Amino acid sequence: MSRMSAQELRATISQGLLSFPVTHFNQQFEFDEKAYREHIAWLLEYRPAGLFAAGGTGEFFSLALDEFARVVSAAVTETAGKVPVLAGCGYGTSMAKEFAKAAEDAGADGILLLPPYLVNAEPAGLVAHTEAVCSSTRLSVIFYNRDNAILNEMMLERLCERCPNLVGFKDGVGDIELMTRIYARLGDRLVYVGGLPTAETFALPYLEMGVTTYSSAIFNFLPDFAQQFYAAVQRKDREFIFARLREFVLPYIAIRNRRKGYAVSIVKAGMRAIGRPAGPVRPPLTDLDAAEQEELAKLIVGRA
């Protein structure tokens, strides 16, 4: 099947809600491809604009290179060109280039470039790292601005000039002034993706800053709810949005914030709550305890 061009990818993902599927494991922490593909097939029924395979919610950080290739390949095969597939990519420059190549070989349309592992680098080093990864692949690249990899508008403009396949900017920082400066400087050169956990909380104010889409982890277990919420954001229906924030999203976040790593763990807990289990999270993450699982299940009842 033909891979989407950078222009096609940018246009496609900017116009709808993005899915960030979990990666399914069995009880021995091995990739469960059959269950993963069944999950993607189910998600496709709810028409996401794009799918991020082996991203943060998909536990990219716990996958070996060969496992990563299998996950991305499974996503590409199951989507069969219905939506673009973007793969996680990260670690140091050499390793990130290896993951980008594996994603390209697996048929992905793009990569989400996650922060380098562990180190805090100078801006010039982050620019060099990003440029090296972009130059190593034909795939479209979305830069994930978060943690130890934060670019300002001038650095991002420099990368846009040098890297035609840099098509997107995903914000995981929440710095409104920075986001405003970036959009004011670069405008429609990039597609802007909301990447703060939980993205629904920030979707309405971010829309005013040119962030037309976001990746929803909740889409994994409440895809209809997630799409209804996204539609309300697009029409700026404040009454609907704040009712759903009060009823579900904010109580959900309260559970998520209790332990480190729960931003991923709570999504798999949501999968268990609707009877579509995705297995455990891999160490060093930990699953919700029984009381938390029950609390989450009560929140989800009637919404699935």
Phi, psi and omega in degrees: 000151183281144179275144179294141173287166179301319181293318179295317181297313181301315181294320184292310186284344180282350189248019179191180181280141183256141181259139181236073188295145172292162173258126184279133175234151170274185184290349174263011178067025177265146180299128179256089187295320182299311181294323179297315180292324176296322179295315179297318178301319178294315180298324181297335177297339182258013168056058171292156179276343180190162184228128177261107179271137178054045174268203181298311176295334178274012175059042176311318185295347181251005184260132169289163185302317181292324177294316178305313180299321179294318180297312181296316179300319179296319179295317180297316181296315185288322180287331175050040176081001181293323177220155176292146177247124175246139184251148172296156180201137182186202186075201179291171188301313182298315180292321179299322177295324177294318178293322177298319178295318179297321178295318179296315179297329181280352176098011179296158177268339182193177176229151171255112185275107180277164182299151174300151181292129164071310193282150169257119188248159173290154180307319181298325178291321178295321177297315180297318178299311182295317179297320180297318179292315179301319183289341184275352188222153173273352184286154171291147184235133170248126179272130180261106183275103181192164173052246184263017180225083183241121179254145172264180186295328181288318177295320180293321177297319178299317179294322179297324178291325185268338190234091181298337180272004170279106189250345187212162180224118179253125185261121175239024184254312181087020177272102186296320180296315179299315180298321178295318179296320180296312182293322179296326183277321189252341176051231186275010176298329182237159165265137185251127187241130174287129184226019176275140175274136345274129194302328181302328182298328187254000191297317184292307179296327180289332177301324180293343181257016176091006180270096189274349183215168176204162178264125185254116174288327179299332178305335179301322186237346174227065185296324179292316176302314182298319180290322177296320179295315180300316179299321178294323176297315182297326179266002177059045180274084186299322181299313179297313184299311184287333174295316180289328175298313181294317187285324187228306192296313182292319172298324176299315180296324180299322176290314181304323186282358184285332183223152174294138179085357182290346177301329175268314185301322183291336178289316177293329175295321176297323177297317177297322184295332180262007177080023177233065188296144180246013181083184182280165166280153178277145171303145015273004176288159177232148179281161174300149175281174187298319181294319179292322177299317180294320179299317179294317181301322178295326177293324186279335184308130178087353180254339183285000000 
